[in-house]
Amino acid sequence: MNDYLILSFGNLKHRGLRSWLTILGIFIGIAAVVSLISLGSGLKTAVVGQLGVLSADILSIQNAGTGMGPPGSDVVEKLTERDLEIVKDVPGVEIAVKRYIRVATVKYDEEVKYNYLISLPDDNIEVEFTYEALNMKIEEGRLLRESDRGKIIIGSDIKAQFEKDISSGDKILINNKEFEVIGIAKPLNSFIMNQMITMPEEDLVELLEIGDEIDIIAARVENADQIQEIAERIKEKMRGDRNLELGEEDFSVDTPLESAEALTTVLNIVNLIIIGIAAISLLVGGIGIMNTMYTSVLERKKEIGIMKAIGAKNKDILSIFLIESGLLGLAGGIIGALIGLGFALFAAFAANSALGTTILTVQPSYPLLLSAILFSFIVGIVSGVWPALQASKLNAVDAIRGN
């Protein structure tokens, strides 16, 4: 075996440029697999984190939008106060609260950013429900009260968006109107909430001149085990009020379980597409190894003939060429795994730096790395089987003559 390895390494080193060009296709495929699956795993963790802030007994009602803007920006028919009353009257609903979620310009120390604004109701019970539903805790300052006007709470990530840190008591301009920061929220495992500015409902309505339209209705059910049944009751009541047939809903009633299932399905589909694309690249890499090994057989006929003339058996020739092709696959796998992991870490760092948060994390998965390297090694061996068989079957005399 030592002789086989020495011969194989020597042959690959002798054809250095060709060997590097051969493993190029392999390590591109492996790099794609490792980087994209690692990023996909980090994205899935981030999504689960976003869903983790949702309570099991809270559902949300919103209209089906026709665009990619924030809630209420581009919908078929907006939610109204009438819809809110319908939801409140549904048996099993303990409390229902309207929410406005809009985008506005935020200016602080001559820097201008864009952030989401979320409304806080003016009723004490609804205020408590909103804080509990959003899982909002204060790191600095205090929470808003229902009687506060002209005051806001900023998400933990907003503080880091500006070069000059924002502290409790500072003044910022929102759509050119001054507001006082009375609280900075504790970081949550939710990118959205960490980027949110909470303000009194009256201030938000006045600031953006909002009419009889609601972006989201959040409702808590009396029994979390019946949340799906209550969601169907809400759909039925709203369909009846809007004269819609089953399946024609221009609104959605979402439970945490439905949201998790939908996002998980999307992520699984994305992973399948990623694996399919990477498999094509690996196939191309395997064909490259096969072509290289076949060319090597043609170029080394005399060498093969001489080895057979001095006693090498067919299995010896077969082993040498299989080891060579396996080493090509192994080298491509190792390089590709390292490059793929490095790219995933860099992409996560760049995304977090751009967003000013640590929502996307990539942890090295040793089973994934080892599996990718092993798979690449197997691809190399399989790709070299046919050329190795051709080499082992050569007649010693004919090979020495170059026939």
GULUM-840429 format. One record per residue (C-alpha): z, y, x. Coordinates in steps of 0.02 Angstrom, whole numbers, plus 50000, padded with zeros to 5 digits. Example, Ala and Ser with C-alpha at 12.3 -4.5 7.8 and 13.67 -1.06 7.14 Angstrom:
+-------+-------+-------+
!    c3 !    c2 !    c1 !
+-------+-------+-------+
! 50390 ! 49775 ! 50615 !
! 50357 ! 49947 ! 50684 !
+-------+-------+-------+
***
This chain:
+-------+-------+-------+
!    c3 !    c2 !    c1 !
+-------+-------+-------+
! 50000 ! 50000 ! 50000 !
! 50038 ! 50119 ! 50144 !
! 49863 ! 50089 ! 50212 !
! 49788 ! 50121 ! 50040 !
! 49883 ! 50286 ! 50026 !
! 49837 ! 50342 ! 50202 !
! 49653 ! 50304 ! 50171 !
! 49654 ! 50390 ! 50002 !
! 49741 ! 50547 ! 50066 !
! 49622 ! 50554 ! 50213 !
! 49468 ! 50539 ! 50103 !
! 49529 ! 50675 ! 49983 !
! 49574 ! 50790 ! 50128 !
! 49405 ! 50761 ! 50208 !
! 49322 ! 50819 ! 50046 !
! 49445 ! 50961 ! 50018 !
! 49334 ! 51083 ! 49925 !
! 49263 ! 50950 ! 49811 !
! 49439 ! 50884 ! 49776 !
! 49501 ! 51057 ! 49726 !
! 49352 ! 51088 ! 49614 !
! 49381 ! 50917 ! 49534 !
! 49563 ! 50946 ! 49491 !
! 49522 ! 51120 ! 49424 !
! 49479 ! 51053 ! 49252 !
! 49634 ! 50944 ! 49250 !
! 49759 ! 51079 ! 49295 !
! 49681 ! 51204 ! 49175 !
! 49705 ! 51079 ! 49034 !
! 49883 ! 51036 ! 49085 !
! 49926 ! 51220 ! 49110 !
! 49862 ! 51257 ! 48935 !
! 49965 ! 51115 ! 48860 !
! 50127 ! 51161 ! 48949 !
! 50115 ! 51349 ! 48924 !
! 50061 ! 51346 ! 48742 !
! 50182 ! 51210 ! 48688 !
! 50324 ! 51299 ! 48780 !
! 50280 ! 51463 ! 48696 !
! 50262 ! 51373 ! 48529 !
! 50435 ! 51299 ! 48550 !
! 50506 ! 51471 ! 48591 !
! 50417 ! 51545 ! 48441 !
! 50486 ! 51409 ! 48328 !
! 50662 ! 51445 ! 48392 !
! 50635 ! 51630 ! 48357 !
! 50572 ! 51595 ! 48181 !
! 50719 ! 51480 ! 48145 !
! 50831 ! 51620 ! 48207 !
! 50752 ! 51741 ! 48086 !
! 50782 ! 51619 ! 47944 !
! 50957 ! 51585 ! 48005 !
! 51016 ! 51754 ! 47943 !
! 50968 ! 51706 ! 47764 !
! 51106 ! 51643 ! 47651 !
! 51079 ! 51481 ! 47557 !
! 51122 ! 51563 ! 47390 !
! 51008 ! 51716 ! 47404 !
! 50827 ! 51724 ! 47349 !
! 50703 ! 51866 ! 47363 !
! 50573 ! 51927 ! 47240 !
! 50422 ! 52027 ! 47294 !
! 50244 ! 52053 ! 47241 !
! 50100 ! 51962 ! 47324 !
! 50021 ! 52089 ! 47442 !
! 49837 ! 52104 ! 47479 !
! 49859 ! 52171 ! 47656 !
! 49967 ! 52155 ! 47811 !
! 50070 ! 52312 ! 47786 !
! 50256 ! 52326 ! 47746 !
! 50322 ! 52276 ! 47574 !
! 50257 ! 52391 ! 47437 !
! 50115 ! 52462 ! 47542 !
! 49969 ! 52367 ! 47468 !
! 50005 ! 52255 ! 47319 !
! 49922 ! 52209 ! 47155 !
! 50065 ! 52272 ! 47047 !
! 50225 ! 52341 ! 47116 !
! 50398 ! 52285 ! 47064 !
! 50488 ! 52409 ! 46953 !
! 50659 ! 52440 ! 46876 !
! 50603 ! 52334 ! 46728 !
! 50580 ! 52185 ! 46843 !
! 50753 ! 52215 ! 46916 !
! 50831 ! 52209 ! 46742 !
! 50735 ! 52049 ! 46702 !
! 50804 ! 51966 ! 46859 !
! 50981 ! 52023 ! 46820 !
! 50971 ! 51947 ! 46645 !
! 50916 ! 51775 ! 46706 !
! 51056 ! 51646 ! 46680 !
! 51130 ! 51593 ! 46846 !
! 51098 ! 51758 ! 46936 !
! 51263 ! 51833 ! 46994 !
! 51196 ! 51997 ! 47062 !
! 51025 ! 52074 ! 47095 !
! 50991 ! 52225 ! 47206 !
! 50832 ! 52322 ! 47239 !
! 50779 ! 52363 ! 47414 !
! 50657 ! 52487 ! 47487 !
! 50583 ! 52442 ! 47655 !
! 50467 ! 52572 ! 47729 !
! 50400 ! 52631 ! 47896 !
! 50436 ! 52807 ! 47961 !
! 50426 ! 52907 ! 48122 !
! 50588 ! 52919 ! 48219 !
! 50610 ! 53058 ! 48347 !
! 50751 ! 53070 ! 48474 !
! 50757 ! 53174 ! 48632 !
! 50572 ! 53218 ! 48613 !
! 50522 ! 53033 ! 48603 !
! 50436 ! 52972 ! 48446 !
! 50439 ! 52792 ! 48384 !
! 50398 ! 52700 ! 48223 !
! 50533 ! 52598 ! 48139 !
! 50573 ! 52514 ! 47974 !
! 50693 ! 52596 ! 47853 !
! 50795 ! 52494 ! 47730 !
! 50891 ! 52566 ! 47583 !
! 51076 ! 52545 ! 47546 !
! 51123 ! 52549 ! 47359 !
! 51239 ! 52681 ! 47290 !
! 51353 ! 52557 ! 47199 !
! 51505 ! 52492 ! 47292 !
! 51483 ! 52310 ! 47237 !
! 51298 ! 52314 ! 47280 !
! 51339 ! 52391 ! 47449 !
! 51456 ! 52247 ! 47491 !
! 51326 ! 52120 ! 47435 !
! 51191 ! 52204 ! 47542 !
! 51299 ! 52202 ! 47698 !
! 51343 ! 52020 ! 47669 !
! 51163 ! 51970 ! 47633 !
! 51100 ! 52059 ! 47789 !
! 51246 ! 51991 ! 47891 !
! 51272 ! 52167 ! 47957 !
! 51419 ! 52204 ! 48072 !
! 51454 ! 52363 ! 48169 !
! 51464 ! 52371 ! 48358 !
! 51495 ! 52558 ! 48370 !
! 51547 ! 52683 ! 48236 !
! 51566 ! 52626 ! 48056 !
! 51470 ! 52559 ! 47907 !
! 51388 ! 52672 ! 47779 !
! 51482 ! 52703 ! 47617 !
! 51402 ! 52727 ! 47447 !
! 51448 ! 52912 ! 47450 !
! 51369 ! 52949 ! 47621 !
! 51217 ! 53061 ! 47627 !
! 51118 ! 53112 ! 47780 !
! 51193 ! 52971 ! 47881 !
! 51116 ! 52811 ! 47948 !
! 51151 ! 52648 ! 48040 !
! 51028 ! 52596 ! 48174 !
! 50989 ! 52418 ! 48231 !
! 51044 ! 52361 ! 48402 !
! 50867 ! 52360 ! 48475 !
! 50829 ! 52539 ! 48422 !
! 50958 ! 52603 ! 48544 !
! 50859 ! 52526 ! 48688 !
! 50691 ! 52592 ! 48629 !
! 50726 ! 52767 ! 48690 !
! 50752 ! 52818 ! 48871 !
! 50910 ! 52911 ! 48823 !
! 51035 ! 52796 ! 48737 !
! 51083 ! 52837 ! 48558 !
! 51269 ! 52840 ! 48520 !
! 51369 ! 52857 ! 48361 !
! 51373 ! 53040 ! 48311 !
! 51201 ! 53082 ! 48382 !
! 51068 ! 53164 ! 48274 !
! 50892 ! 53097 ! 48257 !
! 50740 ! 53153 ! 48158 !
! 50661 ! 53036 ! 48031 !
! 50498 ! 53105 ! 47963 !
! 50556 ! 53273 ! 48031 !
! 50721 ! 53269 ! 47934 !
! 50885 ! 53263 ! 48029 !
! 51006 ! 53118 ! 48006 !
! 51170 ! 53077 ! 48090 !
! 51196 ! 52906 ! 48169 !
! 51366 ! 52848 ! 48109 !
! 51349 ! 52667 ! 48162 !
! 51256 ! 52549 ! 48277 !
! 51240 ! 52371 ! 48213 !
! 51288 ! 52218 ! 48314 !
! 51140 ! 52116 ! 48379 !
! 51083 ! 51979 ! 48261 !
! 50972 ! 51830 ! 48292 !
! 50841 ! 51926 ! 48193 !
! 50709 ! 52035 ! 48273 !
! 50675 ! 52122 ! 48107 !
! 50855 ! 52172 ! 48072 !
! 50883 ! 52230 ! 48251 !
! 50737 ! 52350 ! 48228 !
! 50796 ! 52417 ! 48059 !
! 50872 ! 52585 ! 48011 !
! 50987 ! 52578 ! 47860 !
! 51006 ! 52735 ! 47754 !
! 51071 ! 52779 ! 47579 !
! 50948 ! 52738 ! 47441 !
! 50945 ! 52917 ! 47376 !
! 50901 ! 52984 ! 47548 !
! 50759 ! 52859 ! 47571 !
! 50687 ! 52891 ! 47398 !
! 50692 ! 53078 ! 47427 !
! 50627 ! 53068 ! 47606 !
! 50472 ! 52965 ! 47561 !
! 50453 ! 53025 ! 47380 !
! 50463 ! 52850 ! 47309 !
! 50430 ! 52830 ! 47123 !
! 50467 ! 52686 ! 47005 !
! 50425 ! 52550 ! 47127 !
! 50531 ! 52423 ! 47219 !
! 50485 ! 52330 ! 47377 !
! 50603 ! 52182 ! 47365 !
! 50734 ! 52120 ! 47243 !
! 50872 ! 52018 ! 47323 !
! 50971 ! 51908 ! 47206 !
! 51123 ! 51798 ! 47232 !
! 51141 ! 51644 ! 47123 !
! 51306 ! 51581 ! 47055 !
! 51273 ! 51404 ! 47116 !
! 51175 ! 51377 ! 47278 !
! 51134 ! 51198 ! 47224 !
! 51036 ! 51268 ! 47076 !
! 50941 ! 51401 ! 47173 !
! 50772 ! 51316 ! 47149 !
! 50800 ! 51298 ! 46962 !
! 50852 ! 51481 ! 46947 !
! 50699 ! 51534 ! 47048 !
! 50590 ! 51444 ! 46919 !
! 50680 ! 51534 ! 46778 !
! 50645 ! 51702 ! 46860 !
! 50461 ! 51656 ! 46881 !
! 50449 ! 51606 ! 46698 !
! 50532 ! 51768 ! 46637 !
! 50422 ! 51878 ! 46747 !
! 50263 ! 51785 ! 46699 !
! 50306 ! 51811 ! 46517 !
! 50337 ! 51996 ! 46542 !
! 50174 ! 52019 ! 46638 !
! 50072 ! 51906 ! 46522 !
! 50026 ! 51788 ! 46663 !
! 49986 ! 51603 ! 46655 !
! 50063 ! 51474 ! 46770 !
! 49978 ! 51487 ! 46939 !
! 49920 ! 51667 ! 46910 !
! 50078 ! 51748 ! 46979 !
! 50052 ! 51913 ! 47069 !
! 50230 ! 51902 ! 47136 !
! 50333 ! 51775 ! 47234 !
! 50509 ! 51711 ! 47216 !
! 50561 ! 51641 ! 47384 !
! 50710 ! 51533 ! 47428 !
! 50770 ! 51506 ! 47608 !
! 50714 ! 51324 ! 47601 !
! 50538 ! 51370 ! 47545 !
! 50523 ! 51502 ! 47681 !
! 50579 ! 51379 ! 47814 !
! 50459 ! 51244 ! 47754 !
! 50311 ! 51363 ! 47747 !
! 50339 ! 51431 ! 47922 !
! 50371 ! 51258 ! 47994 !
! 50206 ! 51198 ! 47920 !
! 50112 ! 51344 ! 47998 !
! 50191 ! 51314 ! 48168 !
! 50150 ! 51128 ! 48161 !
! 49968 ! 51167 ! 48122 !
! 49962 ! 51290 ! 48268 !
! 50034 ! 51157 ! 48385 !
! 49903 ! 51031 ! 48329 !
! 49763 ! 51156 ! 48363 !
! 49837 ! 51193 ! 48534 !
! 49846 ! 51008 ! 48578 !
! 49666 ! 50983 ! 48518 !
! 49601 ! 51124 ! 48627 !
! 49698 ! 51061 ! 48778 !
! 49635 ! 50884 ! 48749 !
! 49455 ! 50946 ! 48762 !
! 49496 ! 51028 ! 48929 !
! 49577 ! 50867 ! 48991 !
! 49424 ! 50767 ! 48937 !
! 49314 ! 50883 ! 49037 !
! 49432 ! 50864 ! 49185 !
! 49425 ! 50674 ! 49170 !
! 49236 ! 50677 ! 49169 !
! 49244 ! 50785 ! 49325 !
! 49352 ! 50655 ! 49413 !
! 49234 ! 50516 ! 49360 !
! 49084 ! 50612 ! 49426 !
! 49170 ! 50650 ! 49591 !
! 49224 ! 50471 ! 49617 !
! 49051 ! 50404 ! 49574 !
! 48973 ! 50525 ! 49698 !
! 49101 ! 50471 ! 49827 !
! 49051 ! 50289 ! 49802 !
! 48868 ! 50331 ! 49835 !
! 48910 ! 50432 ! 49990 !
! 49028 ! 50300 ! 50062 !
! 48924 ! 50143 ! 50041 !
! 48920 ! 50108 ! 50228 !
! 49108 ! 50136 ! 50241 !
! 49136 ! 50013 ! 50097 !
! 49017 ! 49887 ! 50177 !
! 49108 ! 49897 ! 50344 !
! 49278 ! 49873 ! 50260 !
! 49212 ! 49719 ! 50171 !
! 49133 ! 49652 ! 50331 !
! 49302 ! 49657 ! 50421 !
! 49393 ! 49569 ! 50279 !
! 49426 ! 49693 ! 50138 !
! 49423 ! 49608 ! 49968 !
! 49358 ! 49678 ! 49805 !
! 49536 ! 49717 ! 49747 !
! 49567 ! 49817 ! 49907 !
! 49415 ! 49928 ! 49876 !
! 49462 ! 49943 ! 49692 !
! 49640 ! 49994 ! 49737 !
! 49584 ! 50127 ! 49861 !
! 49469 ! 50213 ! 49738 !
! 49593 ! 50201 ! 49593 !
! 49728 ! 50279 ! 49702 !
! 49610 ! 50420 ! 49749 !
! 49568 ! 50458 ! 49568 !
! 49752 ! 50443 ! 49519 !
! 49801 ! 50565 ! 49657 !
! 49673 ! 50689 ! 49594 !
! 49748 ! 50678 ! 49420 !
! 49926 ! 50687 ! 49487 !
! 49889 ! 50841 ! 49592 !
! 49805 ! 50925 ! 49445 !
! 49954 ! 50882 ! 49334 !
! 50085 ! 50950 ! 49453 !
! 49990 ! 51112 ! 49486 !
! 49947 ! 51132 ! 49302 !
! 50127 ! 51102 ! 49244 !
! 50195 ! 51232 ! 49366 !
! 50061 ! 51360 ! 49322 !
! 50084 ! 51327 ! 49135 !
! 50272 ! 51350 ! 49143 !
! 50254 ! 51507 ! 49248 !
! 50129 ! 51580 ! 49125 !
! 50242 ! 51540 ! 48977 !
! 50392 ! 51625 ! 49061 !
! 50286 ! 51776 ! 49106 !
! 50214 ! 51790 ! 48930 !
! 50389 ! 51780 ! 48854 !
! 50454 ! 51912 ! 48975 !
! 50307 ! 52027 ! 48938 !
! 50328 ! 52007 ! 48750 !
! 50515 ! 52039 ! 48756 !
! 50490 ! 52190 ! 48869 !
! 50361 ! 52263 ! 48750 !
! 50471 ! 52232 ! 48598 !
! 50631 ! 52286 ! 48684 !
! 50721 ! 52126 ! 48632 !
! 50747 ! 51945 ! 48683 !
! 50677 ! 51864 ! 48527 !
! 50558 ! 51748 ! 48621 !
! 50640 ! 51631 ! 48745 !
! 50558 ! 51493 ! 48845 !
! 50667 ! 51357 ! 48919 !
! 50591 ! 51234 ! 49045 !
! 50571 ! 51066 ! 48958 !
! 50581 ! 50931 ! 49091 !
! 50522 ! 50793 ! 48972 !
! 50370 ! 50900 ! 48932 !
! 50333 ! 50933 ! 49116 !
! 50354 ! 50751 ! 49166 !
! 50251 ! 50692 ! 49017 !
! 50111 ! 50813 ! 49060 !
! 50109 ! 50756 ! 49243 !
! 50114 ! 50573 ! 49195 !
! 49974 ! 50597 ! 49068 !
! 49869 ! 50686 ! 49198 !
! 49898 ! 50542 ! 49320 !
! 49843 ! 50416 ! 49188 !
! 49688 ! 50520 ! 49149 !
! 49644 ! 50518 ! 49334 !
! 49663 ! 50329 ! 49348 !
! 49565 ! 50294 ! 49188 !
! 49427 ! 50412 ! 49243 !
! 49414 ! 50321 ! 49410 !
! 49405 ! 50144 ! 49340 !
! 49216 ! 50134 ! 49321 !
! 49172 ! 50210 ! 49492 !
! 49306 ! 50099 ! 49573 !
! 49231 ! 49944 ! 49492 !
! 49059 ! 49994 ! 49553 !
! 49126 ! 50015 ! 49729 !
! 49218 ! 49848 ! 49729 !
! 49062 ! 49752 ! 49675 !
! 48951 ! 49816 ! 49815 !
! 48877 ! 49683 ! 49929 !
! 48936 ! 49710 ! 50108 !
! 48763 ! 49688 ! 50190 !
! 48674 ! 49797 ! 50062 !
! 48808 ! 49930 ! 50074 !
! 48796 ! 49938 ! 50265 !
! 48607 ! 49956 ! 50250 !
! 48634 ! 50097 ! 50124 !
! 48546 ! 50005 ! 49982 !
+-------+-------+-------+
***
